[in-house]
């Protein structure tokens, strides 16, 4: 058997989920005083993911250093040698 989907119920369900997610985001972001413990628990749960993300970002921020051209490295080396000789 096949049933027709009720579009109003489906839209209402999706909109309530979206509003719920936005509400939870606002609670976490602004750390509402009433739900302070809930916010602290969320901070404890999500902190490892945030720390890991920052660590990965930190590692990739130095990736550009590996792509310096050989000429630029030679020029810098010559400049440093000149400063040492002075």
Phi, psi and omega in degrees: 000146176238140181244147175281137179280138176276111186293327180295316179294322179294315179295321180295320179294315179295316181294324179291325177294316180297316178296323177296318179295318178297318179299314179296321177299316180296322178297314180293321185289314184266355179048066181302134184300326182294321183254039184299317180296320178297320179292321179294322177296316179297321177297318179296321183286317186271350183301315179301322179293321180292320179295317178298317179298319178293323178295318178295318179298320180296318180294320181283343179291334179267006181294328180295335180296326182291344184257016175298146179285156181297324180298316181297320179293321178295319178297317179295320178298316178297319179297317180293321176297320179296320179293323179293322182289337178284000000 
